[in-house]
Amino acid sequence: MRILVISDTHGEMGKVYEVYRSLKDIDMIVHLGDLKSDANDLEEKLGIEVAGVKGNMDGARTKEDSSMIINTEAGKILLTHGHADGVNYNLTQLYYRALEEGCVAAFFGHTHVPHLEESGEVILLNPGSLTRPRDGSDGSYAIVETGKDGIKCDIRYYRKSTKPRGGYIKGLINYSDRF
């Protein structure tokens, strides 16, 4: 199964639709909160299965209100917004929660910063935010592939322009008096 994982769209869906149209063979979208209504809109407009959870901006206060578990060929995956799991401070609580639930991975949002950690028995993945990134990028998302052999996660970055950026030499030439 090939999954597009996004988080923290906050009602700004333009980049999400652009990214989705550029990808091939997506079987499911996971939306990790803020806002759950964005997940509902994706499912309705794209006609694809969307697993979405509520975030703190949806009024979810507890772990139960802001999480769910999905089953994949690779095993169970915990989906959570993360605010109720303390992901702003460290990921230990989330890691042990995933272990207790028998999950091979935990996907979370809330921080707006991408993170991928394969430590111990659980993969921890935060796709960052496409619309309100806090890492200095133009936004990010993740592609996850699950199968009998396991799970593979890849964080990808949104690019405003497809034009290649020039390097140091190009800058010298463009902004010099030609030496």
C-alpha positions in Angstrom: 0.0 0.0 0.0 1.3 3.5 -0.8 0.2 6.2 1.6 0.4 10.0 1.4 0.9 11.3 4.9 0.2 15.0 5.7 -0.4 17.1 8.8 -1.3 20.5 10.0 -3.0 21.9 6.9 -5.2 24.3 8.9 -7.7 24.8 6.1 -5.1 25.6 3.4 -5.5 22.8 0.9 -3.9 24.1 -2.3 -0.5 22.5 -1.9 -2.1 19.3 -0.8 -4.1 18.9 -4.0 -1.1 19.9 -6.1 1.1 17.3 -4.4 -1.6 14.6 -4.7 -2.0 15.3 -8.4 1.8 14.9 -8.9 2.0 11.5 -7.3 1.3 8.1 -8.8 -0.5 5.1 -7.2 -1.6 6.6 -3.9 -3.9 4.1 -2.1 -4.7 6.1 1.0 -4.1 9.5 2.6 -3.4 9.9 6.2 -4.2 13.3 7.7 -2.8 13.8 11.2 -4.9 16.7 12.4 -5.5 20.3 12.4 -8.0 20.2 10.8 -10.2 17.1 10.7 -12.5 18.8 8.3 -9.6 19.0 5.8 -9.4 15.2 5.9 -13.1 14.9 5.3 -12.9 17.3 2.3 -10.0 15.3 0.8 -12.0 12.1 1.0 -15.1 13.7 -0.5 -13.3 15.5 -3.4 -10.7 12.9 -4.3 -12.8 9.8 -3.7 -9.9 8.1 -1.9 -9.8 6.6 1.6 -8.6 9.1 4.1 -7.7 8.2 7.7 -7.9 11.4 9.6 -7.6 12.4 13.3 -8.5 15.5 15.2 -5.9 17.9 16.5 -5.8 20.5 19.2 -7.3 23.1 16.9 -10.3 20.7 16.5 -10.8 20.8 20.3 -9.4 17.3 20.9 -8.0 17.2 24.4 -7.3 13.5 25.0 -5.3 10.8 23.3 -8.5 8.9 22.5 -10.0 12.0 20.8 -6.9 12.6 18.7 -5.8 9.2 17.6 -6.7 6.0 15.8 -4.9 2.8 14.7 -4.9 1.5 11.1 -4.0 -2.0 9.9 -1.6 -2.5 7.1 0.2 -5.4 5.5 3.3 -4.4 7.6 1.3 -4.2 10.9 -0.6 -1.7 12.9 0.2 2.0 12.7 -0.8 4.5 15.4 -2.0 7.8 14.0 -2.1 10.7 16.4 -2.0 14.5 16.2 0.6 14.3 19.0 -0.3 17.2 21.3 -1.8 14.8 24.0 1.4 12.6 23.7 3.8 15.5 24.5 5.6 15.4 21.2 6.8 19.0 21.7 9.1 17.9 24.4 10.2 14.3 23.5 9.0 11.2 21.8 9.4 8.7 24.6 5.8 8.7 25.6 4.6 8.2 22.0 7.2 5.5 21.4 6.0 3.4 24.4 2.4 4.0 23.6 3.0 2.5 20.1 4.8 -0.4 21.7 1.9 -1.0 24.1 -0.6 -0.9 21.2 1.5 -3.4 19.2 2.2 -0.9 16.5 5.2 -1.0 14.1 5.0 2.8 13.6 3.5 5.9 15.0 2.7 8.8 12.8 2.2 12.2 14.4 1.9 15.9 13.6 1.5 19.0 15.8 5.1 20.4 15.6 5.0 21.3 11.9 8.5 20.0 11.7 9.3 16.8 9.8 10.9 13.9 11.7 11.8 10.3 10.9 13.3 8.0 13.4 13.6 4.3 13.2 14.7 3.4 16.7 14.0 0.1 18.3 10.9 -1.7 17.2 8.8 1.4 16.3 9.2 3.9 13.4 8.3 7.5 14.4 7.2 9.7 11.6 6.1 13.4 11.5 5.5 14.6 7.9 5.8 18.2 8.9 3.3 20.7 7.4 2.8 21.6 3.8 1.1 24.9 4.5 2.6 26.2 7.8 6.1 24.7 8.1 8.3 25.6 11.0 11.6 24.4 9.6 12.4 27.0 7.1 11.3 24.9 4.1 8.4 25.5 1.7 6.6 22.6 3.4 6.8 18.8 3.6 4.9 15.6 3.5 5.7 11.9 3.6 5.2 8.9 1.4 4.9 5.6 3.2 5.0 2.1 1.5 3.8 -0.9 3.4 4.0 -4.5 2.5 4.7 -8.0 3.9 8.4 -7.1 4.1 7.8 -4.1 6.3 7.4 -0.4 6.1 9.4 2.3 4.2 9.0 6.0 5.0 10.3 8.9 3.0 9.9 12.6 3.9 9.6 14.8 0.8 9.8 18.6 0.5 7.5 20.9 -1.5 9.3 23.2 -3.9 7.9 26.5 -5.0 9.7 26.4 -8.3 10.9 23.6 -10.5 13.7 25.9 -11.9 17.1 24.7 -10.7 18.7 27.1 -8.2 22.1 28.5 -9.1 25.1 28.0 -6.9 28.0 30.0 -5.8 29.6 30.5 -9.3 26.3 31.6 -10.8 26.0 34.2 -8.1 29.5 35.5 -8.8 28.8 35.8 -12.5 25.4 37.4 -12.0 26.4 39.9 -9.4 29.9 40.8 -10.4 31.5 43.2 -12.8 32.6 40.1 -14.7 35.8 40.1 -12.7 
